Amino acid sequence: MANIAAVLKEEISRLSRKETRGETASLKKASAQYRAEIAALKRRVSALEKMASRLAKPVAKRAEAGGEEESKVRFTAKGFRSLRQRLGLTAEAMGAVLGVSAQTIYGWEAENSRPRKQHLGKIAALRGMGKKQVAALLEKPAE
C-alpha cells in the first residue's frame, strides 16, 4: 500500500508541475511581449524628446533676438553691491536713481530677489557712469 501511495503522490506532483508550467508559459510570453513594447516606447519617447529639443532651440533664439538688449545684462548681487559702493551711494540714493525703494536694493544685494528687466537696463547704464554723473542725476528733479 505504501508503494501505491508514493506512486500516486509522484504522479500528482508531476501533473501539477505540468499544469503550472503550462499556465506560467503564457504569462512568460506576455511578460516578454510587454517588456519589448515598453522598450520600444522608451526609444520612441527618447527620439521625440530629442526632436522637441531641436525644435525648441530656434524658437528660443528667436525669442532672445526680440529682447536682445536686456538679456545681455548680467546681474549679480555682489557686483551690484560693489557698484553701489564704488559710486558712493546709500541704498536709499541708489533706489532713488533706479526708481525703487531702499528695501528693494537691500533685497537685491541679499539675493532675496532679482531686478526686473526694466531695472536691468538702468543698472547697466549706471555701470558706465561716474560719481559726478550719478550725483547730477540725484540733483535733477524727478520727472
C-alpha positions in Angstrom: 0.0 0.0 0.0 2.8 2.3 0.8 4.2 1.8 -2.7 0.9 2.9 -4.4 0.7 6.0 -2.2 4.2 7.0 -3.2 3.5 6.4 -6.9 0.2 8.3 -6.6 1.9 11.2 -4.8 4.7 11.4 -7.5 2.0 11.3 -10.3 0.1 14.1 -8.6 3.2 16.3 -8.3 4.2 15.6 -11.9 0.8 16.6 -13.2 0.7 19.7 -11.0 4.2 20.8 -12.3 3.0 20.2 -15.9 -0.2 22.3 -15.3 1.9 25.1 -13.6 4.4 25.1 -16.4 1.5 25.5 -18.9 0.0 28.3 -17.0 3.2 30.2 -16.5 4.4 29.8 -20.1 1.6 32.1 -21.3 2.5 34.6 -18.6 6.1 34.5 -19.6 5.3 35.1 -23.2 3.0 38.1 -22.2 5.7 39.5 -19.9 8.3 39.3 -22.7 5.9 41.0 -25.1 5.2 43.8 -22.6 8.9 44.3 -22.0 9.5 44.6 -25.7 6.7 47.1 -26.1 8.0 49.1 -23.1 11.5 49.3 -24.6 10.0 50.4 -27.9 8.0 53.1 -26.2 11.1 54.3 -24.3 13.0 54.6 -27.6 10.2 56.5 -29.2 9.9 58.9 -26.2 13.7 59.5 -26.3 13.5 60.2 -30.0 10.6 62.6 -29.5 12.3 64.4 -26.7 15.4 64.9 -28.9 13.2 66.2 -31.7 11.4 68.6 -29.3 14.7 70.0 -28.0 16.0 70.5 -31.6 12.8 72.3 -32.5 12.8 74.4 -29.3 16.3 75.8 -29.9 15.3 78.0 -32.9 12.3 79.2 -31.0 14.4 80.2 -28.1 16.9 82.0 -30.4 14.0 84.0 -32.0 12.7 84.9 -28.5 16.2 86.0 -27.5 16.5 88.2 -30.6 13.4 90.1 -29.6 14.8 91.1 -26.1 18.4 91.1 -27.0 19.4 94.2 -25.1 18.1 93.2 -21.8 19.3 89.6 -22.0 22.9 90.7 -22.3 22.8 92.4 -18.9 24.1 90.2 -16.2 23.2 90.8 -12.6 25.0 89.5 -9.5 24.3 90.7 -6.0 28.0 91.1 -5.2 28.6 93.1 -8.4 25.6 95.3 -7.7 26.8 95.9 -4.1 30.2 96.9 -5.3 28.7 99.2 -7.9 26.8 101.0 -5.2 29.8 101.3 -3.0 32.0 102.4 -6.0 29.5 105.2 -6.7 29.4 106.1 -3.0 25.6 105.8 -2.8 23.4 104.7 0.0 20.7 102.1 -0.7 18.2 105.0 -0.5 20.1 107.1 -3.0 20.6 104.1 -5.3 16.9 103.3 -5.1 16.0 106.9 -6.0 18.2 106.7 -9.1 16.6 103.4 -10.2 13.1 104.3 -9.1 12.8 101.6 -6.4 12.8 101.6 -2.6 15.9 101.2 -0.4 14.4 97.9 0.9 14.3 96.6 -2.7 18.0 97.5 -3.1 18.8 95.5 0.1 16.7 92.6 -1.2 18.7 92.6 -4.5 22.0 92.7 -2.6 21.0 89.9 -0.2 19.9 87.8 -3.2 16.3 87.6 -1.8 15.0 88.9 -5.1 16.2 89.9 -8.6 15.6 93.2 -10.5 13.0 93.2 -13.3 14.0 93.7 -16.9 13.2 97.4 -16.8 15.6 97.9 -13.9 18.4 95.9 -15.5 18.7 98.5 -18.3 19.1 101.2 -15.7 21.7 99.3 -13.8 23.7 98.7 -16.9 23.6 102.4 -17.6 24.8 103.1 -14.1 27.9 100.9 -14.7 29.2 103.3 -17.2 28.7 106.4 -15.0 31.0 108.0 -12.5 30.2 109.6 -9.1 29.7 113.1 -10.6 27.2 111.9 -13.2 25.2 110.0 -10.6 25.2 113.0 -8.3 23.9 115.1 -11.1 21.1 112.5 -11.6 20.2 112.7 -8.0 20.1 116.5 -8.0 17.9 116.7 -11.1 14.2 116.8 -10.1 12.1 113.7 -10.7 10.1 113.8 -13.9 
